[in-house]
């Protein structure tokens, strides 16, 4: 398959395995022959040669055979395929192969069929399974306290489920876009400059009745026709689909990065499963490296740089040049990389349990890390409560400049520092009296200051499960 042989999930081999690359091109050619027979261009006797066994042999023409013919005889890839197909057909039908097509009618249209198949039969079921397991994890840990972090620093309390739900939401959003753009992939049977010259000039469209020749062929392939094309398809539909794949790749990488950092020795809130025969380091036997989480992010780096090639092919000389041809052959790397990420999360152990379901959350570590900042993390509600209780100065300055330094000095929570200072400060004493009892209680229990983290987690889990059913 295209890309690095180390990162090539088997599930993609049927679509993008090297000797399968002309299979969808062949499907376009067969659909074209079928329509030519239906409208009477190919005589019934010759059309009768197109039996199921012959079709299967045409579909199975290997890329290596086409390459050999191209290299030794035609010096043209599609004419090499046509020659290979004609050698299989033998009878009178063979002279009709590739009429009235230009190379990129079957090549570009076949490429759309490839990407559509890769999504429908490989990516979509894999994303569905990842979403299912991630939703299960988020729901399971919806109430598990965790310190939220911004800029790498302890911020406000959240829950593990909430953190997971933020990533789950991104994954599902990008899955929706992938699904949408997969259905927007288009085909073309429009000839050498896109103006249907042969079909109109030679009367094919007249024989087709109300539908055009292009429409009839593409209907057999379940592809809508491009509104207009030149020798190649407009690049936008495929580019948008591949961009949505890149976006999903990024959301999986976000999960990898978060988990990788949360697996740091000094944090230890998350852990990868470690198999009985696994080795963490070639020399440090104690190591337990986050290799899967690291690979999730690494594959994103590879994928985003592949997308640059897609951008480079958005323009072409006039009705078409050959510059983008070799570049486009690398486009499958994007979906192959994405499936590699999904496969990393779904890789099963000997018991059949996928890796994502074997990720462990260390509740004790979450609690320990939370407690590290428990005396300080309610600075936000404290300063707002002070301001709302009638403090005449800048409450943020009071908390930031005066109360926070005393927390470390006296080793007591912020709210208790405020209480101590209020004993000798009448203005603060009045402020403390004005803080409602329920707020005062909250300021003593930072673990309760999680906002709607658990509620939002539930909403996203339901959203994800709804999309599993819909998509």
Buried (B, 14 or more C-beta within 10 A) or exposed (E): BBBEEEBBBEBBBEBBBEBBBBBBBBBBBBBBBBBBBBBEBBEEEBBEBBEEEBBEBBBBBBBEBBBEBBEEEBEEBBBBBBBBBBEEBEEBBBEBBBBBBBBBBBBBBBBBBBBBBBBEEBBBBBBBBBBBBBBBBBBBBBBBBBBBBEEEEBBBBBBBBBBBBBBBBBBBBBBBBBBEBBEBBBBBBBBBBBBBBBBBEBEBBEBBEEEBBBBBBBBBBEBBBBEEBBBBBBBBBBBBBBBBBBBBBBBBBBBBBBBBBBBEEEBBBBBBBEEEEEEBEEEEEEEBBBBBBBBBBBBBEBBBEBBEBBEEBEEBEEEBEEEBBEEBEEBBBBBBBBBBBBBBBBBEEEEEEBBBBBBEBBBEBBBBBBEEBBBBBBBEBBBBBBBBBEBEEEBBEBBEEEBBEBBEEEEBBBBBBBBBBBEEEEEBBEBBEBBEEEBBEBBEEBEEBBBEBBEBBBEBBEBBBEBBEEB
